[in-house]
Amino acid sequence: MTFAQITKKLIISTSFLCAAAHAAVLNPGPYVYGKVGSERGEIIRNMPGAKPAYRLQCNQGQCEKRVIGYIYRRNDHLEAVVSSYLPDAHNAKSEALIQAARSASLGLAADGASTAAGLAAGATELNPLLGASPDPVSLIAVGLLRQRLLSSALNDPRLSAEQKAKTLCTNAGLATGAAANNIAVLAAGGGVLPIIVGLIVGHAQHESCMAKVHEAQAWIEARENQGLRAYAASLAPQKPDGIDLAASDQSAIQL
């Protein structure tokens, strides 16, 4: 399987993952949750029927229940209102995950190619599973295995879209850092410098990848909160047009 085929397979599988997650709104489960002190927590706390979520905290044998957030049962009306504020959420999430998948795939390819170049130049492979001088077939097999493991993680139903994005970005950072290390070894030989270069480049790649994921998540969360506010407003009692309820109540009290 060529590099182009590997990249295409990873990106296509990520696109299917995004499409499957398109219908999801807010956090999974029967309740919408917002933690104490957050904007979402305050919105949910003021909804009629919202309940506090507790956690038992113990200190020196003394335990007490503390409110950690607020929950509200999901319903079709809530889903419809919030979804109306997310027409572009699918595109935002898809783009972030596809970019993360592309970074991971490019990192794996760069790592494999730079490893092969280093071995051809006389360098020694440090991976004990491959041996000091692995043949090209072994390198290709390891590359395909890493690709398969990454695809398995992406298709794991137990992982959320955010966890899958973190997996992609972590692999992108590790593979890109390894490739940078290999290139530095080819350019400057052994020593500490290639290791430092690999760490710096790998960390930068991971942070850049996660920044794009966080940006998409923040945009989606902000839009969801707007939808929740609109839903909460739809639950508030509406006064009839042309009647001042406060004035009516005051006159009744004076009587």
RARA-V719278 format. One record per run of one state. SS is the DSSP state (alpha for helix, beta for strand, coil for the rest). FROM is the first residue (numbers start at 1). TO is the last residue. If there is no record, write none. Layout:
SS|FROM|TO  SS|FROM|TO
This chain:
coil|1|2  alpha|3|21  coil|22|30  beta|31|35  coil|36|38  alpha|39|45  coil|46|50  beta|51|59  coil|60|61  beta|62|73  coil|74|75  alpha|76|84  coil|85|88  alpha|89|120  coil|121|135  alpha|136|154  coil|155|160  alpha|161|188  coil|189|192  alpha|193|235  coil|236|244  alpha|245|254  coil|255|255
